[in-house]
Amino acid sequence: MMKTPLLCLMLAMTLPCCSGCGYMLGSPQVQGVRTVHVPIFKSESFRRNLDYLLTEAVQSEIKNRTAYRLDGPETADTILKGRIVEFRKTPLSETSFDDSRELQLLIGAEVTWVDRRTGTILLQHVFPIGPELAQQASQVSFAPEVGHSLATAQQESAQQLAAQIVDLLEAPW
C-alpha cells in the first residue's frame, strides 16, 4: 500500500526531467551530419592572407566548439564554403597631422553550407557591412599609436567572424 504513493511521488519528480523543456544536452547539430569540409574562403579583397586567417579561424572554432569533425572534400558529409565580400578599414580619430590615431576594421562575408551527398543547401547567410547591419559583421577597433597592428586586428576580426559563422552551424533545427 505504501509503495503506490511512493511510486507516484517518484514518477512525479522524474517526469519534468524527461519532458521537453527546450534544453538540449550537448551541442545541437544537423541529424546525419558528422563531418564538415571547410575549403579556403574566397576573397574579393586585396588584403593578403585574410582568406587564410578566416578559414583557419572557422576550422578552429568547429574543432573546439562543435561535435562536427573536419574531413577532406571527398569524404566529408557537408562542405562549408565562404567568401569575404567586403573589407573596410576606417579611421575613427586622427592626430593634428592627419595620422590615424584609432581605426575600425570591418569584415563582411557570405557562407553557404551544402550537404555534399545530396547537394542540398543546409544554410546560406551573409554577414553584410552597412550602417544598419554593422553589428552582424566582424568589427574591431585598434590604435596603431599605442602599439596595435593591422595584423592583430585582422586576426581578432577573423576570430569574431568565425565564431558567428559557427554559431549558425549550432543553431537548433
TAFENFEN-V314346 format. One record per residue. N is the residue number from 1. SS is DSSP state (@ for helix, = for strand, . for the rest). OMEGA is omega in whole degrees, 0 to 359 (NA if undefined). D_FIRST is the distance of its C-alpha to the first C-alpha in Angstrom with 2 decimals. Layout:
BEGIN
n=N ss=SS omega=OMEGA d_first=D_FIRST
n=N ss=SS omega=OMEGA d_first=D_FIRST
END
This chain:
BEGIN
n=1 ss=. omega=181 d_first=0.00
n=2 ss=@ omega=183 d_first=3.81
n=3 ss=@ omega=182 d_first=5.39
n=4 ss=@ omega=178 d_first=5.90
n=5 ss=@ omega=179 d_first=7.77
n=6 ss=@ omega=178 d_first=9.37
n=7 ss=@ omega=177 d_first=10.44
n=8 ss=@ omega=180 d_first=11.81
n=9 ss=@ omega=179 d_first=13.56
n=10 ss=@ omega=178 d_first=15.09
n=11 ss=@ omega=179 d_first=16.20
n=12 ss=@ omega=180 d_first=17.71
n=13 ss=@ omega=184 d_first=19.52
n=14 ss=@ omega=181 d_first=20.99
n=15 ss=@ omega=178 d_first=22.00
n=16 ss=@ omega=179 d_first=24.94
n=17 ss=@ omega=183 d_first=26.18
n=18 ss=@ omega=184 d_first=26.47
n=19 ss=. omega=181 d_first=28.01
n=20 ss=. omega=181 d_first=31.79
n=21 ss=. omega=178 d_first=32.98
n=22 ss=. omega=179 d_first=36.60
n=23 ss=. omega=179 d_first=36.61
n=24 ss=. omega=175 d_first=37.47
n=25 ss=. omega=183 d_first=37.21
n=26 ss=. omega=181 d_first=40.78
n=27 ss=. omega=179 d_first=43.91
n=28 ss=. omega=178 d_first=44.01
n=29 ss=. omega=181 d_first=46.40
n=30 ss=. omega=182 d_first=47.71
n=31 ss=. omega=178 d_first=45.81
n=32 ss=. omega=180 d_first=47.91
n=33 ss=. omega=179 d_first=50.29
n=34 ss=. omega=185 d_first=50.42
n=35 ss== omega=181 d_first=54.11
n=36 ss== omega=171 d_first=56.75
n=37 ss== omega=179 d_first=60.51
n=38 ss=. omega=176 d_first=62.36
n=39 ss=. omega=180 d_first=66.12
n=40 ss=. omega=180 d_first=68.56
n=41 ss=. omega=173 d_first=68.55
n=42 ss== omega=180 d_first=71.69
n=43 ss== omega=174 d_first=73.67
n=44 ss=. omega=180 d_first=76.13
n=45 ss=. omega=177 d_first=76.99
n=46 ss=. omega=178 d_first=79.94
n=47 ss=. omega=181 d_first=77.96
n=48 ss=. omega=173 d_first=77.92
n=49 ss=. omega=178 d_first=74.67
n=50 ss=@ omega=177 d_first=72.45
n=51 ss=@ omega=178 d_first=71.07
n=52 ss=@ omega=178 d_first=70.26
n=53 ss=@ omega=182 d_first=68.67
n=54 ss=@ omega=179 d_first=66.31
n=55 ss=@ omega=180 d_first=65.48
n=56 ss=@ omega=179 d_first=64.71
n=57 ss=@ omega=179 d_first=62.57
n=58 ss=@ omega=179 d_first=60.52
n=59 ss=@ omega=179 d_first=60.04
n=60 ss=@ omega=178 d_first=58.98
n=61 ss=@ omega=179 d_first=56.45
n=62 ss=@ omega=180 d_first=54.96
n=63 ss=@ omega=187 d_first=54.67
n=64 ss=@ omega=189 d_first=53.20
n=65 ss=@ omega=187 d_first=50.84
n=66 ss=. omega=176 d_first=49.66
n=67 ss=. omega=180 d_first=47.97
n=68 ss=. omega=177 d_first=51.12
n=69 ss== omega=177 d_first=53.61
n=70 ss== omega=183 d_first=57.37
n=71 ss=. omega=181 d_first=59.19
n=72 ss=. omega=184 d_first=62.62
n=73 ss=. omega=182 d_first=63.94
n=74 ss=. omega=187 d_first=63.77
n=75 ss=. omega=182 d_first=60.20
n=76 ss=. omega=176 d_first=58.31
n=77 ss=. omega=184 d_first=55.87
n=78 ss== omega=177 d_first=57.31
n=79 ss== omega=177 d_first=60.44
n=80 ss== omega=181 d_first=60.61
n=81 ss== omega=179 d_first=64.19
n=82 ss== omega=180 d_first=65.63
n=83 ss== omega=175 d_first=68.87
n=84 ss== omega=186 d_first=70.18
n=85 ss== omega=182 d_first=71.74
n=86 ss== omega=177 d_first=73.01
n=87 ss== omega=180 d_first=73.96
n=88 ss== omega=173 d_first=75.25
n=89 ss== omega=187 d_first=76.60
n=90 ss== omega=176 d_first=77.46
n=91 ss== omega=177 d_first=79.06
n=92 ss== omega=177 d_first=77.14
n=93 ss== omega=183 d_first=79.82
n=94 ss== omega=175 d_first=83.32
n=95 ss=. omega=179 d_first=85.79
n=96 ss=. omega=178 d_first=89.14
n=97 ss=. omega=179 d_first=90.61
n=98 ss=. omega=172 d_first=88.22
n=99 ss=. omega=180 d_first=86.22
n=100 ss== omega=178 d_first=82.52
n=101 ss== omega=178 d_first=80.61
n=102 ss== omega=181 d_first=77.13
n=103 ss== omega=177 d_first=76.17
n=104 ss== omega=180 d_first=73.23
n=105 ss== omega=180 d_first=72.27
n=106 ss== omega=176 d_first=70.43
n=107 ss== omega=176 d_first=69.36
n=108 ss== omega=183 d_first=68.28
n=109 ss== omega=176 d_first=66.82
n=110 ss== omega=179 d_first=65.55
n=111 ss== omega=177 d_first=62.84
n=112 ss== omega=180 d_first=61.77
n=113 ss== omega=187 d_first=58.84
n=114 ss== omega=172 d_first=59.39
n=115 ss== omega=184 d_first=57.34
n=116 ss=. omega=184 d_first=59.95
n=117 ss=. omega=184 d_first=58.46
n=118 ss=. omega=183 d_first=58.61
n=119 ss=. omega=181 d_first=60.99
n=120 ss=. omega=175 d_first=58.49
n=121 ss== omega=180 d_first=58.86
n=122 ss== omega=185 d_first=55.50
n=123 ss== omega=173 d_first=56.85
n=124 ss== omega=184 d_first=60.19
n=125 ss== omega=176 d_first=60.81
n=126 ss== omega=173 d_first=63.88
n=127 ss== omega=186 d_first=63.99
n=128 ss=. omega=173 d_first=67.09
n=129 ss=. omega=178 d_first=69.34
n=130 ss=. omega=183 d_first=70.38
n=131 ss=. omega=182 d_first=70.44
n=132 ss=. omega=184 d_first=67.25
n=133 ss=. omega=184 d_first=65.42
n=134 ss=@ omega=181 d_first=66.53
n=135 ss=@ omega=179 d_first=63.02
n=136 ss=@ omega=178 d_first=61.93
n=137 ss=. omega=178 d_first=64.70
n=138 ss== omega=186 d_first=64.96
n=139 ss== omega=181 d_first=66.86
n=140 ss== omega=174 d_first=68.18
n=141 ss== omega=177 d_first=70.74
n=142 ss== omega=184 d_first=73.01
n=143 ss=. omega=180 d_first=76.02
n=144 ss=@ omega=182 d_first=78.78
n=145 ss=@ omega=181 d_first=80.58
n=146 ss=@ omega=173 d_first=77.92
n=147 ss=. omega=176 d_first=77.50
n=148 ss=. omega=181 d_first=75.04
n=149 ss=. omega=177 d_first=76.17
n=150 ss=@ omega=181 d_first=75.84
n=151 ss=@ omega=180 d_first=74.33
n=152 ss=@ omega=178 d_first=71.43
n=153 ss=@ omega=178 d_first=70.92
n=154 ss=@ omega=179 d_first=70.85
n=155 ss=@ omega=180 d_first=68.29
n=156 ss=@ omega=180 d_first=66.03
n=157 ss=@ omega=178 d_first=66.45
n=158 ss=@ omega=179 d_first=65.66
n=159 ss=@ omega=178 d_first=62.45
n=160 ss=@ omega=180 d_first=61.36
n=161 ss=@ omega=178 d_first=62.12
n=162 ss=@ omega=178 d_first=60.38
n=163 ss=@ omega=179 d_first=57.19
n=164 ss=@ omega=179 d_first=57.38
n=165 ss=@ omega=181 d_first=58.00
n=166 ss=@ omega=173 d_first=55.03
n=167 ss=@ omega=179 d_first=52.84
n=168 ss=@ omega=180 d_first=53.60
n=169 ss=@ omega=181 d_first=52.44
n=170 ss=. omega=182 d_first=49.05
n=171 ss=. omega=178 d_first=48.54
n=172 ss=. omega=183 d_first=45.39
n=173 ss=. omega=NA d_first=46.26
END
